[in-house]
Amino acid sequence: MTIHIGAKNGDIAETVLMPGDPYRAKWAAENFLKDVRLVNEVRGMLGFTGTWNGHKVSIQGSGMGMPSLSIYANELIRDFGAKTLIRIGSCGAMQDHVAIRDVIIAMTATSLSTPSSGIFKEINFAPCADWSLLRGAVAAAETKGTPTHVGGIYSSDVFYDERPDLTEEMTRHGILGVEMEAAELYNLAARHNIRALAILTVSDHLRTGEALPSDQREKSFGDMVEIALEAAFANQCTQNMACPLNSHGVRSNLDQSSCAL
């Protein structure tokens, strides 16, 4: 038990999915896990543990923004032994070819600042996803036929942004979407030598103004959760960088223009 997570020893799995919204954690646990039980409700930040295809999995809300995620990720890693953290959340699209309901798998996460900025000082550290998770997520998305984009995202400090110039530069440099947590998750994963990935569903579009109605979001987020679970338990071959992406290769539903795999 920690200050922010009321779970007991053994309650948290080594693999944890982290949506920002605690009620999305509840929805995902009830719809994708078996034998689910509530393991945390401190400050209303719900956490659940169950099984998926025989694997123990936890789904813990992280709250909004990098400072909030940093609290939960640090405690999950240091106090509960989490080894794989996958953010599942929404994002805003920043490229014309990215559509509402598409999935973005984040290779890298750009940011103005993170809670780790004080550690890095003058260094512009470039946090990135775990290769094995990224590869597994791409393979799962291709198998499902989910329209998917792989590339860089932007983790913003603010929701109500007043920097249109910054948005323009992010778009100009190929950033696929904007959210508020992944950059710090990737920083912490590097620091603690664990696996991390952000898989995001596009819920709105910064360029077109489109937005997914709230009553349709949960249904659209199902692919993202399934991709995350498949990626977490995919066969690993991180020691063999020449191994194929999957048995079929990357096909038409995967946007390769932003993919460096």
N, C-alpha and C positions, 0 to 999 in steps of 0.2 A: 504494500500500500504506500502511495506517495501523496504529496500535497494535492495533486490534481487528478490522480487515478486511484480509485478505491478498490481496485482488484487485489486479490490475494495471490500469493505465490502459486504459479501453475495455471492461473486463470487466463493469462495472455499467451497466445500462440507466437511462434517465431515469425510467422507471416501475418502482417497486419495491413489491411486496406484502410485508407484514411480519407473519407469524404470530409468536406468542411462542415456540412450540416449534420448535427447529431440525429435528426429525424431521417435523413437519407441513410445514415448508418443503420438505423432500425429497419428501414424498408429493405435495404440490401441484405441484411442478415436474415430477415424473415423470408425473403424470396429466393435466396441463393444458397443458404447454409442449412444443414440439418442439425437437430439436437441443439438448437440455439438457446443460450442463456445470457441474461444481462449480467455483465461483470463490472460495469462502472456507470454511475449516474451522478458523480460529483459535479456540482455546478450545472447540472443538466446536460453535460457533455457525454452523451450515451456511448457505451462501448459494449460489444457483444462478442461471444465466442461460440463457435460451432464447428461443423466439419463440412468439407466440400470434397466429394469423391474420396472420402476416407482421410483427407488431410485436415489437420487442425488449423483453423483460420480465425483471426479476430478482425473485427471491423470497429474502428474507434474514430469518433468525430474529432476533428482537429480545430474547429473554429475558423474564423476568417482572418486572413493575413498571416504573414511570416512570423511575427512574435508569438501568436497563439499556437501555430503549428510547431514552432520550435520548442515550446514547453512540453507538448505531448510527445513529440518525437524523441526529445532528450530522455524523458522518463521511460518511454517504451524501450529504448535502446539500453540505457544504463541500469534501470531497475528491474526490467522484466525480460531482458535478453532477446528482444526482437532482432531478427537478422535480415528481414526483408520488409521494406515499407513501400507501399504503392499508393500514391495519391490518386483518388478517383474523384473528379470534380467537373465543374463547368468552366467554360472560357468564352471569351469574345473573339471572333475571327477577325484577322487583320489583312487577309489576302482575298482577292476577288474569286479565286478558284476554290476557296474553302466555303462549304455550305453549312447551313443550319442542320444539326443532327450528325454531321460528320464527326469522326473521332480524330483527335490529334495525339500523337505519341511524341513526347518531348525528349529529343536528344540532348539539348542544352537549355539553360534558362538564364536569360539576360536580366539584369536588375540594376536599378540606381543604387540601392543599398539593401542590406539584409542585416539581421541580428548578428551575423558573423563579421560584419565589416570592421568592427573594432579589432578583431583578431588579425585580419589580413593587412590592416593599415594601408600602406601605399600600393599593395599588390592588387591587381584586378584579376582575382581568381576566377577561373572559368569552370563552374560546376557542370557536370554532365551526368547522364543516366548510366545505370549499370548495363553493360553490353548484353549479358545473358538475358536479363529481363526485357530489354528493348527488342532483342531478336525474337524472343518468345512471344511478345505482344504483337509484333509485326506478322509472325506466322499465324497466330490465332486470328487476327483481323482478316488476313487473306483467306483463311479457311472459311470464316463466317461470311465473307463477301461484304464486309463492312467498309464503306467509303472511308479511307484512312489517309492521313498525312503525317509524315515523319520529318521532324526538323526542329528548329529553335523556337522557343516561346519567350515571352516577356513576363516576368513576375513583378507586378507593380506594388508600390507601397500604399496606393490609394485607390478607392473604388470610383469616387467622383473626381476624375482627372481633369485638370485645367491646363494640360500641356499638349495642345494639338500639334505643336512642332515635334514633340518627342514621339507621338503616335505616328506622325508622317515619316520620321526617320526609321522607326522600327519596321514599318510597312515597306519602306524603300529597301531595307536590308534583308528582306525575306522572312521576317518573323511571322510565324503562322497565326499566333493567337496570344491573348493576354489573360492572365489570372493573377493570383496573389500569394501563392505559397511555395511553388516548386523549387525556386532557387535556393531557399534555405534548407529544404529537404535534401537537395543534392549536396549542399555544403556539409550538412551533418553526416550524411552517408559516407562522404569522403573522409571526414574526420574520424569516424568510428569504424571504418572499414566494413560497412554493411552494404546491402543492395538496395537501390531505390529507383523508382520510376514514377513519372506522372503520366496518366492516361486521362484525357480530357474530352468531354462532349461539348461541341459548339452549341451554346444556348442563345447566343445573340451575335450580331455582326456589326462591327464598328463602321464599316464602309457603306453598307446598305440600310442600316437601321432595323433590319429584321430581328425578331426575337421570338423565342419559343415560348408559347403560353405555359404558365406554371402547371396547369393540369396535364400537360403533355410531357413534362420534363422527366418524370420518373420512368415512364415507358421507354423514352428515348435513351435513358441512361443504362438500360439493361445490357446492351452490347458492351459498353465500357466495363461493367462489372465482370462479365464473362471473360472478356479479353484479359483483364487483370488476373483473374483466378487461373486461367490457362497459362499465362506467362509465369506466374509464381511457381508453378510446379512442372514447367516444361523440362525436358531432359537438358541437362547442362553440358556445354562443351566449351567453356570459357578458356580452357588451356589450348584449344585448337582453333585458332582464329580463322583457319581456312575452311571450317566446316560449313556446309550449305545453310542458307537461311531456313529452308524447309525442303520437303521432298518435291515440291511443285515449282519452287521459285516464286518471285514476286509477280503478281498478275495485275489485271487491269484496274481493280478497285483500290490498289495502293498507289498513291501519287508519288512517283519516283523523282519528280522534279526537285523535291526538297529533301530527298533521302540520300545519305552518303554511305549507305550500307553496301 
